[in-house]
Amino acid sequence: MIVITRYSVPEADTEAFRSDADAAVEVLSKRPGFRWHRIGRAADDPTLWTVVTEWDGAGFYRRALSSYEVKVTAVPLLSRAIDEPSAFEILDTAETP
């Protein structure tokens, strides 16, 4: 499964947001079932950011969120995400040759 969270970040807060996002994915990456992450910013709107993570399944992600370290470090960032669905089931993939 993939988790896509989007954030509206004023330009003055960019450095702090990036630091918080880096810390969040660092603690999440230590949890079982974590595969990878990406942090990105919209090309046409530098105030719109996203954090994308991939997990072995929804249960792994939910258990990761219950970890004390994740609650302290990542959940404060996740709570600032734009309020919209963020967990997606992967239905198809393709590898680049």
Jmol script that loads the backbone (N, CA, C; Angstrom):
load data "model"
ATOM      1  N   MET A   1       0.841  -1.171   0.000  1.00  0.00           N
ATOM      2  CA  MET A   1       0.000   0.000   0.000  1.00  0.00           C
ATOM      3  C   MET A   1       0.882   1.229   0.000  1.00  0.00           C
ATOM      4  N   ILE A   2       0.357   2.315  -0.523  1.00  0.00           N
ATOM      5  CA  ILE A   2       1.080   3.581  -0.477  1.00  0.00           C
ATOM      6  C   ILE A   2       0.275   4.574   0.359  1.00  0.00           C
ATOM      7  N   VAL A   3       1.008   5.436   1.024  1.00  0.00           N
ATOM      8  CA  VAL A   3       0.407   6.505   1.814  1.00  0.00           C
ATOM      9  C   VAL A   3       0.907   7.818   1.229  1.00  0.00           C
ATOM     10  N   ILE A   4      -0.025   8.650   0.815  1.00  0.00           N
ATOM     11  CA  ILE A   4       0.311   9.935   0.198  1.00  0.00           C
ATOM     12  C   ILE A   4      -0.310  11.031   1.053  1.00  0.00           C
ATOM     13  N   THR A   5       0.532  11.817   1.698  1.00  0.00           N
ATOM     14  CA  THR A   5       0.027  12.947   2.480  1.00  0.00           C
ATOM     15  C   THR A   5       0.505  14.223   1.805  1.00  0.00           C
ATOM     16  N   ARG A   6      -0.401  15.206   1.727  1.00  0.00           N
ATOM     17  CA  ARG A   6      -0.063  16.484   1.111  1.00  0.00           C
ATOM     18  C   ARG A   6      -0.128  17.570   2.174  1.00  0.00           C
ATOM     19  N   TYR A   7       0.696  18.584   1.980  1.00  0.00           N
ATOM     20  CA  TYR A   7       0.827  19.661   2.961  1.00  0.00           C
ATOM     21  C   TYR A   7       0.875  21.006   2.257  1.00  0.00           C
ATOM     22  N   SER A   8       0.197  21.983   2.824  1.00  0.00           N
ATOM     23  CA  SER A   8       0.299  23.358   2.378  1.00  0.00           C
ATOM     24  C   SER A   8       1.277  24.054   3.330  1.00  0.00           C
ATOM     25  N   VAL A   9       2.439  24.425   2.802  1.00  0.00           N
ATOM     26  CA  VAL A   9       3.528  24.935   3.641  1.00  0.00           C
ATOM     27  C   VAL A   9       3.916  26.341   3.168  1.00  0.00           C
ATOM     28  N   PRO A  10       3.675  27.359   3.989  1.00  0.00           N
ATOM     29  CA  PRO A  10       4.121  28.703   3.612  1.00  0.00           C
ATOM     30  C   PRO A  10       5.636  28.698   3.339  1.00  0.00           C
ATOM     31  N   GLU A  11       6.056  29.479   2.367  1.00  0.00           N
ATOM     32  CA  GLU A  11       7.473  29.484   1.991  1.00  0.00           C
ATOM     33  C   GLU A  11       8.390  29.761   3.180  1.00  0.00           C
ATOM     34  N   ALA A  12       7.951  30.573   4.122  1.00  0.00           N
ATOM     35  CA  ALA A  12       8.773  30.882   5.297  1.00  0.00           C
ATOM     36  C   ALA A  12       8.993  29.656   6.176  1.00  0.00           C
ATOM     37  N   ASP A  13       8.129  28.645   6.063  1.00  0.00           N
ATOM     38  CA  ASP A  13       8.218  27.442   6.891  1.00  0.00           C
ATOM     39  C   ASP A  13       8.852  26.253   6.174  1.00  0.00           C
ATOM     40  N   THR A  14       9.360  26.480   4.961  1.00  0.00           N
ATOM     41  CA  THR A  14       9.893  25.391   4.144  1.00  0.00           C
ATOM     42  C   THR A  14      11.005  24.626   4.851  1.00  0.00           C
ATOM     43  N   GLU A  15      11.954  25.318   5.412  1.00  0.00           N
ATOM     44  CA  GLU A  15      13.094  24.655   6.062  1.00  0.00           C
ATOM     45  C   GLU A  15      12.634  23.805   7.253  1.00  0.00           C
ATOM     46  N   ALA A  16      11.756  24.352   8.068  1.00  0.00           N
ATOM     47  CA  ALA A  16      11.250  23.605   9.229  1.00  0.00           C
ATOM     48  C   ALA A  16      10.430  22.399   8.784  1.00  0.00           C
ATOM     49  N   PHE A  17       9.604  22.576   7.743  1.00  0.00           N
ATOM     50  CA  PHE A  17       8.815  21.453   7.246  1.00  0.00           C
ATOM     51  C   PHE A  17       9.725  20.348   6.742  1.00  0.00           C
ATOM     52  N   ARG A  18      10.736  20.705   5.978  1.00  0.00           N
ATOM     53  CA  ARG A  18      11.639  19.693   5.423  1.00  0.00           C
ATOM     54  C   ARG A  18      12.346  18.928   6.545  1.00  0.00           C
ATOM     55  N   SER A  19      12.746  19.625   7.579  1.00  0.00           N
ATOM     56  CA  SER A  19      13.375  18.978   8.730  1.00  0.00           C
ATOM     57  C   SER A  19      12.400  18.019   9.412  1.00  0.00           C
ATOM     58  N   ASP A  20      11.155  18.462   9.607  1.00  0.00           N
ATOM     59  CA  ASP A  20      10.136  17.612  10.231  1.00  0.00           C
ATOM     60  C   ASP A  20       9.825  16.397   9.358  1.00  0.00           C
ATOM     61  N   ALA A  21       9.736  16.599   8.047  1.00  0.00           N
ATOM     62  CA  ALA A  21       9.447  15.490   7.131  1.00  0.00           C
ATOM     63  C   ALA A  21      10.591  14.478   7.135  1.00  0.00           C
ATOM     64  N   ASP A  22      11.828  14.962   7.123  1.00  0.00           N
ATOM     65  CA  ASP A  22      12.978  14.058   7.171  1.00  0.00           C
ATOM     66  C   ASP A  22      12.972  13.231   8.454  1.00  0.00           C
ATOM     67  N   ALA A  23      12.674  13.875   9.570  1.00  0.00           N
ATOM     68  CA  ALA A  23      12.625  13.161  10.858  1.00  0.00           C
ATOM     69  C   ALA A  23      11.496  12.137  10.864  1.00  0.00           C
ATOM     70  N   ALA A  24      10.356  12.497  10.296  1.00  0.00           N
ATOM     71  CA  ALA A  24       9.208  11.585  10.264  1.00  0.00           C
ATOM     72  C   ALA A  24       9.525  10.331   9.456  1.00  0.00           C
ATOM     73  N   VAL A  25      10.078  10.497   8.267  1.00  0.00           N
ATOM     74  CA  VAL A  25      10.368   9.311   7.448  1.00  0.00           C
ATOM     75  C   VAL A  25      11.521   8.503   8.037  1.00  0.00           C
ATOM     76  N   GLU A  26      12.391   9.143   8.768  1.00  0.00           N
ATOM     77  CA  GLU A  26      13.475   8.407   9.433  1.00  0.00           C
ATOM     78  C   GLU A  26      12.908   7.412  10.446  1.00  0.00           C
ATOM     79  N   VAL A  27      11.982   7.863  11.292  1.00  0.00           N
ATOM     80  CA  VAL A  27      11.423   6.938  12.283  1.00  0.00           C
ATOM     81  C   VAL A  27      10.481   5.923  11.631  1.00  0.00           C
ATOM     82  N   LEU A  28       9.733   6.347  10.629  1.00  0.00           N
ATOM     83  CA  LEU A  28       8.860   5.402   9.933  1.00  0.00           C
ATOM     84  C   LEU A  28       9.666   4.318   9.235  1.00  0.00           C
ATOM     85  N   SER A  29      10.816   4.672   8.683  1.00  0.00           N
ATOM     86  CA  SER A  29      11.632   3.715   7.929  1.00  0.00           C
ATOM     87  C   SER A  29      12.177   2.586   8.803  1.00  0.00           C
ATOM     88  N   LYS A  30      12.169   2.774  10.097  1.00  0.00           N
ATOM     89  CA  LYS A  30      12.664   1.745  11.022  1.00  0.00           C
ATOM     90  C   LYS A  30      11.588   0.737  11.411  1.00  0.00           C
ATOM     91  N   ARG A  31      10.363   0.972  10.992  1.00  0.00           N
ATOM     92  CA  ARG A  31       9.256   0.104  11.368  1.00  0.00           C
ATOM     93  C   ARG A  31       9.120  -1.061  10.389  1.00  0.00           C
ATOM     94  N   PRO A  32       8.707  -2.230  10.877  1.00  0.00           N
ATOM     95  CA  PRO A  32       8.504  -3.387   9.998  1.00  0.00           C
ATOM     96  C   PRO A  32       7.490  -3.069   8.893  1.00  0.00           C
ATOM     97  N   GLY A  33       7.772  -3.561   7.696  1.00  0.00           N
ATOM     98  CA  GLY A  33       6.862  -3.380   6.578  1.00  0.00           C
ATOM     99  C   GLY A  33       7.115  -2.142   5.746  1.00  0.00           C
ATOM    100  N   PHE A  34       7.987  -1.253   6.209  1.00  0.00           N
ATOM    101  CA  PHE A  34       8.304  -0.039   5.453  1.00  0.00           C
ATOM    102  C   PHE A  34       9.148  -0.419   4.239  1.00  0.00           C
ATOM    103  N   ARG A  35       8.828   0.135   3.076  1.00  0.00           N
ATOM    104  CA  ARG A  35       9.584  -0.148   1.854  1.00  0.00           C
ATOM    105  C   ARG A  35      10.424   1.032   1.386  1.00  0.00           C
ATOM    106  N   TRP A  36       9.810   2.191   1.201  1.00  0.00           N
ATOM    107  CA  TRP A  36      10.539   3.365   0.715  1.00  0.00           C
ATOM    108  C   TRP A  36       9.726   4.630   0.971  1.00  0.00           C
ATOM    109  N   HIS A  37      10.360   5.755   0.726  1.00  0.00           N
ATOM    110  CA  HIS A  37       9.643   7.030   0.843  1.00  0.00           C
ATOM    111  C   HIS A  37      10.132   8.004  -0.221  1.00  0.00           C
ATOM    112  N   ARG A  38       9.319   9.014  -0.418  1.00  0.00           N
ATOM    113  CA  ARG A  38       9.681  10.139  -1.273  1.00  0.00           C
ATOM    114  C   ARG A  38       9.095  11.393  -0.648  1.00  0.00           C
ATOM    115  N   ILE A  39       9.849  12.463  -0.722  1.00  0.00           N
ATOM    116  CA  ILE A  39       9.363  13.781  -0.305  1.00  0.00           C
ATOM    117  C   ILE A  39       9.428  14.648  -1.551  1.00  0.00           C
ATOM    118  N   GLY A  40       8.318  15.315  -1.870  1.00  0.00           N
ATOM    119  CA  GLY A  40       8.301  16.122  -3.086  1.00  0.00           C
ATOM    120  C   GLY A  40       7.574  17.428  -2.893  1.00  0.00           C
ATOM    121  N   ARG A  41       7.810  18.302  -3.847  1.00  0.00           N
ATOM    122  CA  ARG A  41       7.156  19.616  -3.842  1.00  0.00           C
ATOM    123  C   ARG A  41       6.571  19.854  -5.235  1.00  0.00           C
ATOM    124  N   ALA A  42       5.400  20.448  -5.308  1.00  0.00           N
ATOM    125  CA  ALA A  42       4.740  20.709  -6.587  1.00  0.00           C
ATOM    126  C   ALA A  42       5.581  21.661  -7.434  1.00  0.00           C
ATOM    127  N   ALA A  43       5.756  21.306  -8.693  1.00  0.00           N
ATOM    128  CA  ALA A  43       6.554  22.131  -9.598  1.00  0.00           C
ATOM    129  C   ALA A  43       5.919  23.493  -9.846  1.00  0.00           C
ATOM    130  N   ASP A  44       4.591  23.544  -9.834  1.00  0.00           N
ATOM    131  CA  ASP A  44       3.890  24.794 -10.134  1.00  0.00           C
ATOM    132  C   ASP A  44       3.444  25.574  -8.906  1.00  0.00           C
ATOM    133  N   ASP A  45       3.623  24.997  -7.724  1.00  0.00           N
ATOM    134  CA  ASP A  45       3.214  25.657  -6.483  1.00  0.00           C
ATOM    135  C   ASP A  45       4.180  25.242  -5.380  1.00  0.00           C
ATOM    136  N   PRO A  46       5.224  26.030  -5.118  1.00  0.00           N
ATOM    137  CA  PRO A  46       6.241  25.628  -4.142  1.00  0.00           C
ATOM    138  C   PRO A  46       5.752  25.539  -2.706  1.00  0.00           C
ATOM    139  N   THR A  47       4.487  25.890  -2.458  1.00  0.00           N
ATOM    140  CA  THR A  47       3.949  25.752  -1.097  1.00  0.00           C
ATOM    141  C   THR A  47       3.228  24.420  -0.903  1.00  0.00           C
ATOM    142  N   LEU A  48       3.089  23.623  -1.961  1.00  0.00           N
ATOM    143  CA  LEU A  48       2.401  22.341  -1.869  1.00  0.00           C
ATOM    144  C   LEU A  48       3.438  21.208  -1.868  1.00  0.00           C
ATOM    145  N   TRP A  49       3.469  20.457  -0.770  1.00  0.00           N
ATOM    146  CA  TRP A  49       4.439  19.376  -0.573  1.00  0.00           C
ATOM    147  C   TRP A  49       3.715  18.049  -0.412  1.00  0.00           C
ATOM    148  N   THR A  50       4.435  16.952  -0.630  1.00  0.00           N
ATOM    149  CA  THR A  50       3.884  15.629  -0.379  1.00  0.00           C
ATOM    150  C   THR A  50       4.953  14.733   0.238  1.00  0.00           C
ATOM    151  N   VAL A  51       4.493  13.829   1.075  1.00  0.00           N
ATOM    152  CA  VAL A  51       5.334  12.758   1.607  1.00  0.00           C
ATOM    153  C   VAL A  51       4.643  11.463   1.202  1.00  0.00           C
ATOM    154  N   VAL A  52       5.371  10.607   0.501  1.00  0.00           N
ATOM    155  CA  VAL A  52       4.829   9.343   0.009  1.00  0.00           C
ATOM    156  C   VAL A  52       5.637   8.211   0.626  1.00  0.00           C
ATOM    157  N   THR A  53       4.950   7.237   1.199  1.00  0.00           N
ATOM    158  CA  THR A  53       5.621   6.052   1.731  1.00  0.00           C
ATOM    159  C   THR A  53       4.933   4.818   1.165  1.00  0.00           C
ATOM    160  N   GLU A  54       5.691   3.736   1.072  1.00  0.00           N
ATOM    161  CA  GLU A  54       5.111   2.465   0.658  1.00  0.00           C
ATOM    162  C   GLU A  54       5.340   1.455   1.760  1.00  0.00           C
ATOM    163  N   TRP A  55       4.313   0.605   1.964  1.00  0.00           N
ATOM    164  CA  TRP A  55       4.307  -0.383   3.042  1.00  0.00           C
ATOM    165  C   TRP A  55       3.921  -1.746   2.494  1.00  0.00           C
ATOM    166  N   ASP A  56       4.308  -2.795   3.211  1.00  0.00           N
ATOM    167  CA  ASP A  56       3.928  -4.152   2.823  1.00  0.00           C
ATOM    168  C   ASP A  56       2.424  -4.371   2.909  1.00  0.00           C
ATOM    169  N   GLY A  57       1.723  -3.567   3.673  1.00  0.00           N
ATOM    170  CA  GLY A  57       0.270  -3.661   3.796  1.00  0.00           C
ATOM    171  C   GLY A  57      -0.248  -2.667   4.809  1.00  0.00           C
ATOM    172  N   ALA A  58      -1.567  -2.522   4.833  1.00  0.00           N
ATOM    173  CA  ALA A  58      -2.202  -1.556   5.729  1.00  0.00           C
ATOM    174  C   ALA A  58      -1.904  -1.847   7.195  1.00  0.00           C
ATOM    175  N   GLY A  59      -1.863  -3.127   7.556  1.00  0.00           N
ATOM    176  CA  GLY A  59      -1.585  -3.482   8.946  1.00  0.00           C
ATOM    177  C   GLY A  59      -0.221  -3.000   9.407  1.00  0.00           C
ATOM    178  N   PHE A  60       0.780  -3.096   8.540  1.00  0.00           N
ATOM    179  CA  PHE A  60       2.119  -2.619   8.890  1.00  0.00           C
ATOM    180  C   PHE A  60       2.104  -1.113   9.142  1.00  0.00           C
ATOM    181  N   TYR A  61       1.405  -0.371   8.272  1.00  0.00           N
ATOM    182  CA  TYR A  61       1.335   1.077   8.440  1.00  0.00           C
ATOM    183  C   TYR A  61       0.605   1.441   9.734  1.00  0.00           C
ATOM    184  N   ARG A  62      -0.507   0.796   9.989  1.00  0.00           N
ATOM    185  CA  ARG A  62      -1.268   1.092  11.211  1.00  0.00           C
ATOM    186  C   ARG A  62      -0.459   0.772  12.457  1.00  0.00           C
ATOM    187  N   ARG A  63       0.253  -0.363  12.449  1.00  0.00           N
ATOM    188  CA  ARG A  63       1.088  -0.705  13.600  1.00  0.00           C
ATOM    189  C   ARG A  63       2.238   0.284  13.751  1.00  0.00           C
ATOM    190  N   ALA A  64       2.784   0.755  12.638  1.00  0.00           N
ATOM    191  CA  ALA A  64       3.860   1.746  12.705  1.00  0.00           C
ATOM    192  C   ALA A  64       3.385   3.011  13.407  1.00  0.00           C
ATOM    193  N   LEU A  65       2.161   3.431  13.116  1.00  0.00           N
ATOM    194  CA  LEU A  65       1.627   4.643  13.731  1.00  0.00           C
ATOM    195  C   LEU A  65       1.436   4.502  15.233  1.00  0.00           C
ATOM    196  N   SER A  66       1.327   3.271  15.724  1.00  0.00           N
ATOM    197  CA  SER A  66       1.133   3.077  17.157  1.00  0.00           C
ATOM    198  C   SER A  66       2.451   3.037  17.930  1.00  0.00           C
ATOM    199  N   SER A  67       3.571   3.039  17.228  1.00  0.00           N
ATOM    200  CA  SER A  67       4.884   3.054  17.881  1.00  0.00           C
ATOM    201  C   SER A  67       5.086   4.382  18.625  1.00  0.00           C
ATOM    202  N   TYR A  68       5.647   4.302  19.818  1.00  0.00           N
ATOM    203  CA  TYR A  68       5.885   5.520  20.610  1.00  0.00           C
ATOM    204  C   TYR A  68       6.745   6.528  19.846  1.00  0.00           C
ATOM    205  N   GLU A  69       7.849   6.061  19.263  1.00  0.00           N
ATOM    206  CA  GLU A  69       8.759   6.960  18.544  1.00  0.00           C
ATOM    207  C   GLU A  69       8.043   7.638  17.369  1.00  0.00           C
ATOM    208  N   VAL A  70       7.201   6.891  16.664  1.00  0.00           N
ATOM    209  CA  VAL A  70       6.452   7.463  15.548  1.00  0.00           C
ATOM    210  C   VAL A  70       5.429   8.467  16.068  1.00  0.00           C
ATOM    211  N   LYS A  71       4.748   8.137  17.158  1.00  0.00           N
ATOM    212  CA  LYS A  71       3.773   9.079  17.728  1.00  0.00           C
ATOM    213  C   LYS A  71       4.433  10.399  18.088  1.00  0.00           C
ATOM    214  N   VAL A  72       5.622  10.336  18.628  1.00  0.00           N
ATOM    215  CA  VAL A  72       6.308  11.554  19.067  1.00  0.00           C
ATOM    216  C   VAL A  72       6.886  12.339  17.892  1.00  0.00           C
ATOM    217  N   THR A  73       7.418  11.641  16.893  1.00  0.00           N
ATOM    218  CA  THR A  73       8.145  12.305  15.818  1.00  0.00           C
ATOM    219  C   THR A  73       7.327  12.523  14.554  1.00  0.00           C
ATOM    220  N   ALA A  74       6.607  11.510  14.093  1.00  0.00           N
ATOM    221  CA  ALA A  74       5.920  11.598  12.803  1.00  0.00           C
ATOM    222  C   ALA A  74       4.477  12.070  12.892  1.00  0.00           C
ATOM    223  N   VAL A  75       3.757  11.656  13.912  1.00  0.00           N
ATOM    224  CA  VAL A  75       2.340  11.998  13.988  1.00  0.00           C
ATOM    225  C   VAL A  75       2.107  13.514  14.033  1.00  0.00           C
ATOM    226  N   PRO A  76       2.944  14.312  14.713  1.00  0.00           N
ATOM    227  CA  PRO A  76       2.724  15.759  14.652  1.00  0.00           C
ATOM    228  C   PRO A  76       2.780  16.303  13.213  1.00  0.00           C
ATOM    229  N   LEU A  77       3.681  15.768  12.395  1.00  0.00           N
ATOM    230  CA  LEU A  77       3.729  16.176  10.993  1.00  0.00           C
ATOM    231  C   LEU A  77       2.482  15.681  10.260  1.00  0.00           C
ATOM    232  N   LEU A  78       2.151  14.406  10.424  1.00  0.00           N
ATOM    233  CA  LEU A  78       1.005  13.827   9.731  1.00  0.00           C
ATOM    234  C   LEU A  78      -0.290  14.548  10.086  1.00  0.00           C
ATOM    235  N   SER A  79      -0.377  15.059  11.299  1.00  0.00           N
ATOM    236  CA  SER A  79      -1.599  15.759  11.716  1.00  0.00           C
ATOM    237  C   SER A  79      -1.759  17.105  11.000  1.00  0.00           C
ATOM    238  N   ARG A  80      -0.690  17.605  10.388  1.00  0.00           N
ATOM    239  CA  ARG A  80      -0.761  18.872   9.635  1.00  0.00           C
ATOM    240  C   ARG A  80      -1.099  18.653   8.160  1.00  0.00           C
ATOM    241  N   ALA A  81      -1.270  17.398   7.757  1.00  0.00           N
ATOM    242  CA  ALA A  81      -1.567  17.097   6.354  1.00  0.00           C
ATOM    243  C   ALA A  81      -2.937  17.635   5.960  1.00  0.00           C
ATOM    244  N   ILE A  82      -3.091  17.897   4.681  1.00  0.00           N
ATOM    245  CA  ILE A  82      -4.392  18.286   4.138  1.00  0.00           C
ATOM    246  C   ILE A  82      -5.359  17.137   4.421  1.00  0.00           C
ATOM    247  N   ASP A  83      -6.551  17.476   4.887  1.00  0.00           N
ATOM    248  CA  ASP A  83      -7.533  16.466   5.281  1.00  0.00           C
ATOM    249  C   ASP A  83      -8.175  15.845   4.044  1.00  0.00           C
ATOM    250  N   GLU A  84      -7.648  14.702   3.654  1.00  0.00           N
ATOM    251  CA  GLU A  84      -8.150  13.954   2.508  1.00  0.00           C
ATOM    252  C   GLU A  84      -7.668  12.511   2.651  1.00  0.00           C
ATOM    253  N   PRO A  85      -8.280  11.572   1.941  1.00  0.00           N
ATOM    254  CA  PRO A  85      -7.799  10.191   2.030  1.00  0.00           C
ATOM    255  C   PRO A  85      -6.309  10.112   1.689  1.00  0.00           C
ATOM    256  N   SER A  86      -5.582   9.271   2.421  1.00  0.00           N
ATOM    257  CA  SER A  86      -4.133   9.211   2.205  1.00  0.00           C
ATOM    258  C   SER A  86      -3.607   7.796   1.978  1.00  0.00           C
ATOM    259  N   ALA A  87      -4.373   6.771   2.303  1.00  0.00           N
ATOM    260  CA  ALA A  87      -3.911   5.387   2.142  1.00  0.00           C
ATOM    261  C   ALA A  87      -4.535   4.795   0.881  1.00  0.00           C
ATOM    262  N   PHE A  88      -3.692   4.224   0.026  1.00  0.00           N
ATOM    263  CA  PHE A  88      -4.141   3.707  -1.257  1.00  0.00           C
ATOM    264  C   PHE A  88      -3.645   2.282  -1.465  1.00  0.00           C
ATOM    265  N   GLU A  89      -4.545   1.447  -1.917  1.00  0.00           N
ATOM    266  CA  GLU A  89      -4.204   0.075  -2.275  1.00  0.00           C
ATOM    267  C   GLU A  89      -3.551   0.092  -3.648  1.00  0.00           C
ATOM    268  N   ILE A  90      -2.452  -0.617  -3.809  1.00  0.00           N
ATOM    269  CA  ILE A  90      -1.771  -0.691  -5.098  1.00  0.00           C
ATOM    270  C   ILE A  90      -2.473  -1.755  -5.935  1.00  0.00           C
ATOM    271  N   LEU A  91      -2.945  -1.355  -7.113  1.00  0.00           N
ATOM    272  CA  LEU A  91      -3.668  -2.277  -7.989  1.00  0.00           C
ATOM    273  C   LEU A  91      -2.828  -2.731  -9.174  1.00  0.00           C
ATOM    274  N   ASP A  92      -1.826  -1.957  -9.551  1.00  0.00           N
ATOM    275  CA  ASP A  92      -1.008  -2.311 -10.703  1.00  0.00           C
ATOM    276  C   ASP A  92       0.347  -1.622 -10.566  1.00  0.00           C
ATOM    277  N   THR A  93       1.389  -2.271 -11.040  1.00  0.00           N
ATOM    278  CA  THR A  93       2.721  -1.675 -11.057  1.00  0.00           C
ATOM    279  C   THR A  93       3.415  -2.039 -12.352  1.00  0.00           C
ATOM    280  N   ALA A  94       4.423  -1.279 -12.694  1.00  0.00           N
ATOM    281  CA  ALA A  94       5.245  -1.569 -13.864  1.00  0.00           C
ATOM    282  C   ALA A  94       6.681  -1.193 -13.515  1.00  0.00           C
ATOM    283  N   GLU A  95       7.600  -2.020 -13.903  1.00  0.00           N
ATOM    284  CA  GLU A  95       9.018  -1.749 -13.690  1.00  0.00           C
ATOM    285  C   GLU A  95       9.605  -1.168 -14.963  1.00  0.00           C
ATOM    286  N   THR A  96      10.489  -0.205 -14.827  1.00  0.00           N
ATOM    287  CA  THR A  96      11.181   0.356 -15.968  1.00  0.00           C
ATOM    288  C   THR A  96      12.276  -0.614 -16.400  1.00  0.00           C
ATOM    289  N   PRO A  97      12.304  -0.941 -17.701  1.00  0.00           N
ATOM    290  CA  PRO A  97      13.329  -1.917 -18.151  1.00  0.00           C
ATOM    291  C   PRO A  97      14.733  -1.389 -18.034  1.00  0.00           C
TER     292      PRO A  97
END
end "model"
wireframe off; spacefill off
backbone 0.3
color backbone group
